[in-house]
Amino acid sequence: MEAVAKLRNVPTSPRKMRLVANLVRGQKVTRALGLLKFEANSGAARIEKLLLSALANWQQKNEDERIEDANLYIKEIFVDEGRQLKRLRPAPQGRGHRIRKRSNHVTLVIDSKVAPLGSKAAALQAAETKPAATTAEAAPKKTRRSSAKKSTETTAEATA
C-alpha cells in the first residue's frame, strides 16, 4: 500500500531540489532519512520533513502494520516547476535586468517492497526472518582463491 505526500510552492529552484531528490530516489526510507539528516543542501531539510509526512500518511492507511516490518522504500519522487516571480534589478545606464525567483513542487510516494514468490529476493527475505540457529547449521561457504595463489601453491607442491 503506497502513501503520497506533496510539498507545494517551495521557494527554491527546481534544479537545486532535484539534486537532493536524485540522492534518495529508490532508497529505503530509513536510509533516506539518514542521508537527508546529514546532507548540507538546503532542500534536504524540506524533503526530510516531506518524507516524515509521507510516513505519517502511510501509518494512517495501515494502522495494523508496523513501520519497521513494512520494508518501506521511496517508490517515486519528482520535482516540478512552480510559478516564477519576476523582479527587476537595477542595471547600469538606467536599464533593468530581470530576476526570476523560481519555486517548485515536490511529490513523494512511498511503498512497501514485497518480493514476488519464487524470486531470489523472496528467498533472501525469508532467510532473514528465520531464526539464527538454522542459518548457523548451514554448510560453510567455499572461498575463491586468486589465480596467483593457485600458481604459487602448485609450484611449491611440484618442488617438494
N, C-alpha and C positions, 0 to 999 in steps of 0.2 A: 504494500500500500504506500503510495507516494504522498508527499506533502509539499506544498508550494509556498514560497514567501517572496514578496516583491518590495523593492525599495525604489521609490519614485522621486524624481527631481533632485538628484544628488548634485550639489554644485562643484563637480569635478569633471575634468574632461573624460570622455569615454575611453580614450586611448590609455590614460593612466589607470583607469579602473579595470580595463581588460587585462593589463599586466598581472594584477592580483587574481582576477578570475581564472586566468590560464594556470596559475600556480596551484589552485585547489580543484580544478575540474577532474572528476573521476576518482578523487581520493576518498578514503574512508572518512567519516565525519570526525572521529577522534583525532586522526592525523591532521586533517584540515584545520581543526581548531588549534592544534599545536603550532602549525605553520603560521596561521594568521596572528596568533598571540605575539610572536616574535618577529613579524615582518615589519620593516621600517616604513613601508609605503603608507601614506595617509588613508588610502582606500581600504587597507586591511582591517582596520578597526570597524569600519562600516559593514564590510562583508562578514566579519566575525559576528557582529550583532544580528545581521540578517540570517546567518546560519543558525544561531541560537533561536531565532524566531521560527525558522522552519522546523527545528527540533520540537519546539513547543506545539506547533501545528500538528506534527506527526503524533505527538503524545496525546493530543485531543482526539484524533481519529482512532488511535489504537490504545485505549485505556487499559486493556487486559495484557498487553505486552510490555516487556522491559526494554529500555533503550539499549542496554548493554548486550542483550541477547539478539537484537534485531539485525545486526550486521549492516548498519546503515552506511550509505555512500552518497556522494553528490552525483546524481544522475545527469543533471543538466544545469548549467549556469551560463547566462549570456547577458551582455551589456548592450543596451540600445541607446541611441542618442535621444536626449531630451530637447527642450527648447533652448534657443540661444538668445542671450540678452546682448543687444548690440549697443555699444557705447562709443563715444568719440574721445580720442586723446589728442590734446593739442600738439601740433607739429610745427616745424619752422615755417616762416613766411606766411603765417595766417591760415595754414591748412589744418586739416584734422585727419588723423588716421583712425580707422575703425578697429575697435577691440571687440572680439567675440568672446563672451563669457559663456562657456559651454556647460551643459548639465547632462545627466544620463539617468537611465532607468536600469536597475539590475533585477533579474528574475532568477531565482534559485529553486531547484527541485531536488529533494532527497528521496531515496527509495531504499527498501531493504533488498539486499542482494541474496537471491535464492538460486542455488545452482540446480540445473536440471538433473533428474535422476539418471544414474548411469555414467555421468561425466567424471572426469578426474577431480574437478573442483568439489563435487559432491562427496567423493571418496575421501578427500582431504578434510572436508568439513566434518564428516562422520568420524574420522580418525581423531580429530581434535576433541570431540565430545566423549570419546571412550575414556575409561579410567587409565591412569598411568601404568598400572600393573600389567595390562595386556600389551602395551607398547614396549615394556621392558623385556618381555618374553620373546620378542621378535628377533630373528637372526641378525647377527652383526653385519653391518654393511662392508662390502669389499671396497678398498680404496684403490684408485688407479695410480700407477707409478708412471713417471715420465719416462720417455724412451732413453734418456741419458742415464738414468739409474739402472734400467734393464741392461744396457750395454755394458756398464761397469761391473754389474753382478755376473754376467755371462763370461766376461774376460777373466774375472777373479776365479770363477769356478774352473775355467779351462787351464789356468796356470797351476792350480793346486793339484 
